[in-house]
Amino acid sequence: MVKYFTLITAAAGQDAAAFRHWFLREHAPAMLRHCPGLRRCIVNLREPAPKIDNMPRFQEGSGPRRRYQIATQMWFDAAEDFINRARLYDSPAAGSAIEAALAAKAGEAFTYRVSENVEKDAHPTLVGERSPGIKMIPLAGWKQGLTDREGRLAWEVHGPLALRTHTGFSRYIRNVVEESLTPGAPAYRGIGELLFLTIDDAAHRFFPSPAAARIIEFDTARWMVAHDGAFFSEYVLK
């Protein structure tokens, strides 16, 4: 299957909490009803970030900071089922209504096609309700001077190190960005998924010791630039 991530901000003046509620309870169900090729769908809603013990310093990317309120994950059998509007929606009228409603409430929306690499998955999947715990979605770029191939390889090598060092997460997925579908989208190269069964796991066992933080800081300094990542609640809708 082909996987897409879409990162969405609320429009200026839009109440962020109301926007998140509307997206989950009205917009996403409309997509499920009117997008026949949509095989899997996860909606992530921004949450306050817990205070992380031993949080290291990461090199941050330049450019405007964005507060994404929504991150969606959608899977289709083929790319054409998503990028071809005639195949995405069951009718032109439904497609126009869904797109107009989102345009009226959202600020920016950036979509990326990704390749999914599952490093660990011991997190329960509860379809139709909020997943337990909290989810971190870090957005990564490659350090200046690295080729895309070198950045991908460095993140791949980082995977086993992260599994050994971060004792708190129950799911770890590396999504490598293959293509941006939105003109002018930020140049994210990697989208991570780190799920924790409890807030305590995120706060106290993400970096379980100062030594663990130093290991990750030293490794990521070689290849990663951190962008606009945040914490979310996860809803598996399909």
N, C-alpha and C positions, 0 to 999 in steps of 0.2 A: 504494500500500500504506500501511497504518497502522503507525507505529513506536512502540515502547514502550521506555523505559529503566526498569530496576529496580535500585536501589541497596541493598545488603545488608550488614549487619554480622554478625559471629559472635556467638553467644550467650555470655553471661558464663561464664567457665571453659572455653570451647571453645578448643582450640589453633588459632590462626589459619591456620597453614600446613596443618594437617590438614583444616580446613574448606574451604580453597580447593581442595585436592586432591580431596576428596570431591565437591565441587560440580562440578568439571570432569569427573571420571572416572565419576561415578555419577548425580548428579542431572540434569545437563544431557543426557546420553544418554537418560535415562528420559523427559525432556520431548520429545526428538526422536522417540522411539518412540510416544508416546501422545498427542501433540498434532498431529492431522492437518492443521490449518490453519496451522501454523507454517511460514512460507515462507523466512525467513532467521533465523539465530541467531548471535550473537557473545557470547562470555563473556570478560570482562576480569577478571584476577586482580591484586590489589594487589601492587606491587613497591616496594622501597626507592626513595626519591626521589634522583635524582642531585643533586650540588651544582651549582647553576646559576650561571654567571658573570653578573655585573651584574644580579642579580635585583632588580627594583624593589619598592617597598612598595605593597601594595594595601590599600584599606579593607576590613576583615574584618567579616562579619556577626556579629550577636549570637546568643546561644543556645548550647546544648551543642555541643561539637565531636564529630563522628562519624568513626570510622575504618572506612570502607566497605572490606570485603575483596573484594567481588564487585560488578561492574556488568554487567548483562546488557542486550543489545539484541535485540529481537525484532520481526519484521515479520509482519503478517497482511494478508490481502486486505481485510478489513472489521473494524471495531471489535467487532462481535458475535462474531467468531471468537475473540476474546480474553476479553471481559468476560462472555460467556455461558458458564458452566461446562459446560453440556451440549454446547456446540460446541467448547470448548477441548480437552476430553479425549475419547478414543475410548471410554471407559467410566467410570461413576461410581466403580468400584473403583480403577481406575488413578489417577484424579484424587485420591481420598482418600489413597491411599498416597503419592503424590508430595507432596501438601501436608503430610501428617503428618511425613514425613521432613524436609522443610525446616523446619517449625516446631520440631522437636526440636533442630536444630543452629544455626539462625539466631537472631540477636537481633532487629534491626529490618529491615524491608524496605519500601521506598517505591517505588511505580510511578508513572511519568509518561507521558502521551501527548505526543509531540513532533512538530513539523514540522521536517523535515531540510532544511538549506541547505548544499550542498556548495560550498565556496569553492575547494578545491584537492584533487586526488586523484592523486598520483603514487606511491602506496605499493603494493607488490605484495600481492595477495590470495592466500593459501595456505590452501585449504580443508582442514580436518582437522588442522592443525598450528599451532604458534605463529608469529604474524607476526614478521618481523624487527624489531629495534629495541625501542622503548618508546613507550607511549601515555600522554598526559596527558589527564585528564578534569577540566577546571575546572567548578565549579558556581557560577553567578552569580545575583545578585539585582539589582534596580534600586535606585538611591539613593533615599533618602526624598524625597518630593516629586514624583517622576516618575510619570506615568501609565504603565500597561502599554504603551500605544502609543508613548509617548516612549522608554521603555527599549528596546523592540524596534527602533525606528528608530535609536537611538544605536548599538546592537550591529551593525545592518546597515551603518551608515556606517563602523564600526570594521573591518569585514571586509577591505576593500581596503588599509587602513592596516596591518593585521596581516600581510597577504601581502607588502607591501613591506618591512616592518621585521624580521619574524622570518625569517631566511634558513635556519633549520635544519629546519623541518618539511616532511614530504612529503605529509601529508594534513591538511586543516583543514575541519571540519564544525561548523556552528552549529546546534544543536538547540533550537528555541524551545519552551518548555513551553506546551502548550495546555490541559492538564488534569492535575490530580493525582487518581489513583484510590485513594489511601490516606488515610483520615481521619487528621488530625494530622500529615501529612507536612510537612517543611520547605518553605518557600515559595520554592524555586528557580524562577527564571524562564528561565534558559538553561543548557544542558548542552553544553559544548564537547568536541570530539575533536581532539586534536593528536597526530599520529604522527610519530616521528622514526626514520629508518632505523638509526641507531646511538645508543648512549649519549652518545658525543662530540657528536653533532649536538644532542642535548638540553642537554648541559652547557655547550657552548661556542658554539653557533650559534643558540640560542633568542633570546638577547639578545646579538648579536654585538659590541656596543660599549656603553659607558656612555650614549652619545647615543641609541642605540636604546631602551635601558631608559627614559630620560627621556621619549621620545616616547610610549611605551605608558603609562607612569605618568600623564602629563599627560592623555592622552585618556581612560583608564578612570576617572580621578578624577571625571569629569563625570557618569558614569552607572552605574558598576558597584560592587557590593558582592561581595567574594569569600567563598565559603563553604567547604565541606569537600572541595575537589578533591584529587586524588592522582594518582600514576603507576601504570600497570597494564601487564601483558603481555596481548596480544590473541590470542584463539583464535577463528577463524572456523569454526564447526561446520557451517554450512549456508548 
